[in-house]
Amino acid sequence: MELKSKTIKAVKWTFLSTAVGALVTVVQLWALSHILSPHEYGIIGASLIIIQFFNIFVDFGLSNSIIRRMSISDLELSSLFCISLFLGVTNFILVYFSSEWFGVFFKSDDVVLQIKIMSVTFLISAFGQQQRALLARELRFNTISIISIIVILTNFFSVIGLALIYEKAWVASVAAVLSAAAGCSIFFIHGLREREFSLKFSWAAARPHIAYSVALVSDSIINVISINTFPLLMGRLLNLTAIGGYNIANGISVNLIERLKPMLTQALFPALAKLQGNDEKLASNFLLITTYSSLINFPLLVGISITSTALVTVFFGPEWWFIDVLVKILCIAGMFRSLDAPVISLLLVKAKMHLNVRLGIPKLLVGIALAYQLGIKYGITGIVISFLLVQAANTIVGYFYMVRSCLPGIGKAYCLAILIPLLQIFPLLFVSGLLTLFPLVSSMIVNLVIVVVLGILSYILGLYFSPFASVRGFISLAVHSVSPKLERFLQLDKK
């Protein structure tokens, strides 16, 4: 019961920080789209592709290795911290002095300065990632979430303030450095209060973690390349403006889910790790997590897809109208990608991340070929469609190759765990879709508010009157976490 309570609390805090992050991100996207040109925004996007790739090698999967260990010594922690420092310095040197080459690839000198500034974050990140992992291991996500919110707000105020003054892409890099410094400093100081700082190193103590991390890094490399293949091809086949448009479309669709996935995985992985050896309970929790996460992700993405035309028209200028169709396609792709977090947690628990690596290689090759062909023929829309097709195929093949190898015999139950959230979005789809096609008022912004409010209300009512036990359990759990008195008033505890 204590594990369940801690897990619920962890997920609640995770969703809180993610919701704040999503809201701030959308506001930031809106603000920057009016301050910076599409080309400037494309410079930011191109630089982030490079930084996100090399970020893999800074952590090197060591955080997940720490979380997975049932017990860990001080010598192991100090050894891993030394490795993190080494990786941070190495990646900084590599990226900083390779920035000219990346500028040539993207055919932009402005990308060079952006990457050089952002590379400083590699020197900083090592001071915070281990303490964050230890907090996650103990399911202390309240602390993690509070620090994450501080980082998000630091980045927001820094980038908007600098952008208003200078109106250049490099302000995003400076803001990234400032927010990383703020977050890592807090994590590091918090760690000093709980354990003695040490730089002792033992290869024997670190070696088991390195062996486990190699598979995680291989998976991360393939995953990041797969995701960034599409904007990379946009930069080469089209221009930086296409990357800028894709980043905004991605930011108000798939990225909302992508922000949640690593945090959700970190919240669920420690809890599922404690169920190692009990496949029956592990399967039950895995299916429940799949349903619960989809009950949040699916309506969010469907709602954004329905209202995307109004969102782009109201909040972004005419130069961004081309992203409307991209948002709709990416929302569908996001629904497939949202199913990954429970699967990744399962693979981590079973120590079978190598399966995701093996599947990722053909997925990457097919994705590159498909994106190139469709990109030449249909431009940016063709590249985004290829992303959707790859995600759909990955979800289907992923069950047979990965999920079934970890938990055989749950095929029907797994399909039902996904089908139930899909059925639950029909009231939202019907009400919001109808109001979008036949607006009640002439003002687009007023009608957008009506669509959103009535869409949310219809979805909540659909959950409350749902015939499915798992949905009733979800709504009861959600309401109880907010107010046990409200749960009793609604008689959810008796359903």
FENFEN-V777602 format. One line per field, one symbol per residue. ss: DSSP state (H for helix, E for strand, L for the rest). psi: psi as a letter, one per 40 degrees, with the letter a starting at -180 (. if undefined). burial: + if it has 24 or more other C-alpha atoms within 12 Angstrom, else -. Layout:
BEGIN
ss: ???
psi: ???
burial: ???
END
This chain:
BEGIN
ss: LHHHHHHHHHHHHHHHHHHHHHHHHHHHHHHHHHHLLHHHHHHHHHHHHHHHHHHHHHHLLHHHHHHHLLLLLHHHHHHHHHHHHHHHHHHHHHHHHHHHHHHHHLLLLHHHHHHHHHLHHHHHHHHHHHHHHHHHHLLLHHHHHHHHHHHHHHHHHHHHHHHHHHLLLHHHHHHHHHHHHHHHHHHHHHHHHHLLLLLLLLHHHHHHHHHHHHHHHHHHHHHHHHHHHHHHHHHHHLLHHHHHHHHHHHHLLHHHHHHHHHHHHHHHHHHHHLLLLLHHHHHHHHHHHHHHHHHHHHHHHHHHHHHHHHHHHHHLLHHHHHHHHHHHHHHHHHHHHLLHHHHHHHHHHHLLHHHHHHHHHHHHHHHHHHHHHHHHHHHHHHHHHHHHHHHHHHHHHHHHHHHHHHLLLLHHHHHHHHHHHHHHLHHHHHHHHHHHHLLLLLLHHHHHHHHHHHHHHHHHHHHHLLLLHHHHHHHHHHHHHHLHHHHHHLLHHHL
psi: dddddddddddddddddddddddddddddddddediiddddddddddddddddeddeddfedddddddhdihidddddddddddddddddddddddeedddddddefhddddddddddedddddddeddddddddddefgedddddddddddddddddddddddddfideddddddddddddddddddddddedihhifihhdddddddddddddddddddddddddedddddddddbiddddddddddddecddddddddddddddddddddeehegddddddddddddddddedddddddddddedddddddeiideedeeddddddddddddddeeddddddddddeffeddddddddddddddddddddddddeadddddddddddddddddddddddddddgieedddddddddddddeeddddddddddddgididhdddddddddddddddddddddeiehddddddddddddddhddddddefdee.
burial: -----++++++++++++++++++++++++++++++++++++++++++++++++++++++++++++++++------++++++++++++++-++-+++--+--++-++-+-+++++++++++++++++++++++++++++++++++++++++++++++++++-++---++++++++++++++++++++++-++--------------+--++-+++++++++++++++++++++++++++++++++++++++++++++++++++++++++++++++++--+--++-++++++++++++++++++++++++++++--+++--++++++++++++++++++++++++++++++++++++++++++-++-+++-+++-++---++++++++++++++++++-++++++++++-----++--+++++++++++++++++-++-------+--++++++-+++-+++-+++-+---+++++++++++------+----+---
END
